[in-house]
Amino acid sequence: MTYNRKRQIAAAVLVLVTAALVANEVRLLVTDPEYDWYLRIQRWIAAVCTMAIYTFLYRENPFYRAFEHVLLGGATGMGCAVIVRQQLIDKWFAPMVQGFRDWFTTGMTPEALSGVLLIVPGIVGLMWYFQYSKRWFWLSRITFCITLGAGVGLGFKDTFNQLLPQITETFKPLWVGARIEPGLSLLARVSLSFENIIFITGTISVLMYFFFVFERKHFVIKGPAQLGRWYLMVALGAFFGNTFMTRLSALIERVHFLVAEWLQWG
């Protein structure tokens, strides 16, 4: 099939699809007594954007790239607007101005002092822009060091707070006796004990898999390490399944929007 023939077929399909969509919109205009032009324009924009992104499933094309740039530009603009509004204005500029106002009206109270001192992080943040100066570039390193140090400290604290509960949760009893879980039947205690054994075995075997101090020649190290690999494969498979279910849920939601809300079929 020649290139011109493909273009003719594509143009014919586009004309038929456009005619079908126009006919469907006329149907809604005639049959729906609560037809809302503003709402319909919003749904048309959302539908065109959705179909433009899904054209990537065929191949990358200018239509997809145009809407990709629109998405990135809109997300960047929205992010800048949110940062300016919620961070710079609400959490820095407005409290600082209120602090100076209280200072000149009621004196230097603790509330006014906390607002006035916000000028310090503002000055430190503005020092980032010295990166554009070759002479004063060294001043931007002060802000970089402060930001990096604070980020590392907060990251270490968060990591420690997340790992410590996980470490303590690994200490599970191999046998769930009546003193540990009173009121449970023998079958329930056996079931919980079996779950704990599986959990502890998986934890130890996965740790052995990443234990590279000794060579894996002896069965004492090679066997648990191989078992830990199987545990990892099961976990990664479950993670992949959850990711696929999330993407599939997003696809179902978009298809439901196109069929039920945009085209209003059924």
C-alpha positions in Angstrom: 0.0 0.0 0.0 1.4 3.4 -1.0 1.8 6.4 1.2 -0.9 8.4 -0.6 -3.3 5.5 -0.2 -2.6 5.3 3.5 -3.2 9.0 3.8 -6.5 8.7 1.9 -7.7 5.9 4.2 -6.7 7.9 7.3 -8.5 11.0 6.0 -11.7 8.9 5.3 -11.6 7.3 8.8 -11.1 10.8 10.3 -14.1 12.2 8.4 -16.3 9.3 9.4 -15.3 9.6 13.1 -15.9 13.3 13.1 -19.3 12.9 11.5 -20.2 10.3 14.1 -19.1 12.5 16.9 -21.0 15.5 15.5 -24.2 13.4 15.1 -23.8 12.2 18.7 -23.5 15.7 19.9 -26.6 16.8 18.0 -28.4 13.8 19.5 -27.5 15.0 23.0 -28.5 18.6 22.2 -31.9 17.4 21.0 -32.7 14.8 23.6 -31.1 16.3 26.8 -33.3 19.1 28.3 -30.5 20.0 30.7 -27.8 20.3 28.0 -24.9 22.4 29.4 -22.6 24.0 26.8 -19.9 24.8 29.4 -19.9 21.3 30.8 -19.8 19.7 27.3 -16.8 21.9 26.3 -15.0 20.7 29.4 -15.7 17.0 28.6 -14.7 17.5 24.9 -11.4 19.0 26.0 -10.8 16.1 28.5 -11.8 13.5 25.9 -9.5 14.9 23.2 -6.6 15.1 25.7 -7.2 11.5 26.7 -7.3 10.2 23.2 -4.3 12.2 22.2 -2.2 10.5 25.0 -3.5 7.1 24.1 -2.3 7.5 20.4 1.1 6.7 21.8 0.0 3.1 21.9 0.2 3.1 18.1 3.4 5.0 17.8 4.9 8.4 18.8 3.3 11.1 16.7 3.1 14.9 16.6 -0.4 14.8 18.0 0.8 13.0 21.1 3.9 15.2 21.5 1.8 18.4 21.4 -0.5 17.2 24.2 2.5 15.9 26.1 4.0 19.3 26.1 0.7 20.8 27.1 0.5 18.5 30.0 4.1 19.2 31.1 3.6 22.9 30.7 0.3 22.9 32.6 1.8 20.8 35.4 4.8 23.0 35.7 2.7 26.2 35.8 0.3 24.6 38.3 3.3 23.6 40.5 4.8 27.1 40.4 1.4 28.6 41.3 0.9 26.2 44.2 4.4 26.9 45.5 4.0 30.7 45.3 0.5 30.6 46.8 0.9 27.9 49.5 4.5 28.3 50.4 5.9 31.8 49.6 2.7 33.8 50.4 0.8 31.7 53.0 3.8 30.3 55.0 6.4 33.0 54.5 5.3 36.5 53.2 2.0 36.8 55.0 3.3 35.7 58.4 6.4 37.9 58.0 4.3 41.0 57.1 2.0 40.2 60.1 5.0 39.9 62.4 6.3 43.4 61.3 2.8 44.8 61.7 2.5 43.4 65.2 6.0 44.7 66.1 5.1 48.3 65.2 1.7 48.2 66.9 2.0 46.0 70.0 5.7 45.7 70.4 8.1 42.7 70.1 5.9 39.9 71.4 6.9 36.2 70.8 4.4 36.0 68.0 5.7 39.1 66.3 9.3 37.8 66.7 8.5 34.5 65.1 7.1 36.4 62.1 9.9 38.9 61.9 12.6 36.1 61.9 11.0 34.7 58.7 13.1 37.2 56.9 16.1 35.0 57.5 15.0 32.0 55.4 13.8 34.5 52.8 17.4 35.9 52.5 18.9 32.5 52.5 16.5 31.4 49.7 17.4 34.4 47.6 21.1 33.5 47.9 20.3 30.6 45.4 20.2 33.2 42.6 23.9 34.0 43.1 24.5 31.0 40.9 24.0 33.3 38.0 27.0 35.4 39.0 30.6 34.2 38.6 31.9 36.6 41.2 29.3 35.8 43.9 28.7 32.2 43.1 30.2 31.1 46.4 27.3 32.6 48.3 24.9 30.2 46.7 26.9 27.3 48.2 25.8 28.4 51.7 22.2 27.9 50.8 23.1 24.6 49.1 24.9 23.3 52.2 22.0 24.3 54.5 19.5 22.7 52.2 21.5 19.5 51.8 22.2 19.2 55.5 18.6 19.7 56.4 17.5 17.2 53.8 19.9 14.6 54.9 18.9 15.0 58.6 15.2 14.8 57.8 15.8 11.9 55.5 17.8 10.0 58.1 15.1 10.7 60.8 12.3 9.5 58.5 14.3 6.4 57.5 15.0 5.5 61.1 11.4 6.1 62.1 10.3 3.7 59.3 12.9 1.0 59.8 12.7 0.7 63.5 9.0 -0.4 63.6 9.8 -2.8 60.8 12.7 -4.3 62.7 10.7 -4.7 65.9 7.8 -6.3 64.0 10.2 -9.1 62.8 10.4 -10.4 66.4 7.5 -12.8 66.2 7.0 -15.9 68.3 7.4 -19.2 66.5 4.6 -20.6 68.6 1.6 -18.5 69.6 0.7 -19.8 73.0 -2.3 -19.1 75.2 -0.4 -16.4 77.1 0.4 -14.5 73.9 -3.1 -14.7 72.3 -5.6 -15.7 75.0 -9.0 -16.8 74.0 -8.0 -18.3 70.6 -8.6 -21.8 69.7 -5.9 -24.3 69.0 -6.5 -24.2 65.3 -6.2 -20.4 65.3 -2.9 -20.5 67.3 -1.5 -23.1 64.9 -2.4 -20.9 61.9 -0.8 -17.8 63.5 2.3 -19.8 64.4 2.6 -21.0 60.8 2.3 -17.5 59.5 5.0 -16.3 61.9 7.3 -19.1 60.8 6.8 -18.2 57.1 7.5 -14.5 57.9 10.6 -15.2 60.0 11.9 -17.7 57.4 11.4 -15.1 54.6 13.1 -12.4 56.6 16.2 -14.4 57.4 16.5 -15.9 53.9 16.3 -12.6 52.2 18.9 -11.2 54.5 21.1 -14.2 53.7 20.6 -13.5 50.0 22.2 -10.0 50.4 24.9 -11.3 52.7 28.1 -11.3 50.5 30.8 -11.7 53.2 31.1 -15.5 52.6 31.1 -17.4 49.4 27.9 -19.4 48.7 29.5 -22.8 48.5 28.2 -24.3 51.7 24.6 -25.4 51.9 24.1 -23.4 55.2 24.5 -20.2 53.2 23.6 -21.3 49.7 20.2 -22.9 50.7 18.7 -19.9 52.6 20.1 -17.5 50.0 18.3 -19.5 47.2 15.1 -19.5 49.3 15.5 -15.7 49.8 15.6 -15.4 46.0 12.3 -17.1 45.7 10.8 -14.9 48.4 12.1 -11.9 46.4 10.5 -13.1 43.2 7.2 -13.6 44.9 7.3 -10.1 46.4 8.4 -8.5 43.1 5.6 -10.4 41.3 3.1 -9.1 43.8 4.4 -5.5 43.4 4.1 -5.8 39.6 0.6 -7.2 39.9 -0.4 -4.3 42.1 1.1 -1.8 39.6 -0.7 -3.4 36.7 -4.0 -3.3 38.6 -3.5 0.4 39.3 -2.8 1.1 35.6 -5.8 -1.0 34.6 -8.0 0.9 37.1 -6.9 4.2 35.5 -7.7 2.8 32.0 -11.1 1.6 33.1 -11.8 5.0 34.6 -10.8 6.8 31.3 -12.9 4.4 29.2 -15.9 4.9 31.5 -15.5 8.7 31.1 -15.3 8.4 27.3 -18.3 6.2 27.0 -20.6 7.3 29.9 -19.8 11.0 30.4 -18.5 12.2 27.0 -20.5 10.1 24.5 -23.2 9.2 27.0 -24.0 5.8 25.5 -26.0 3.4 27.5 
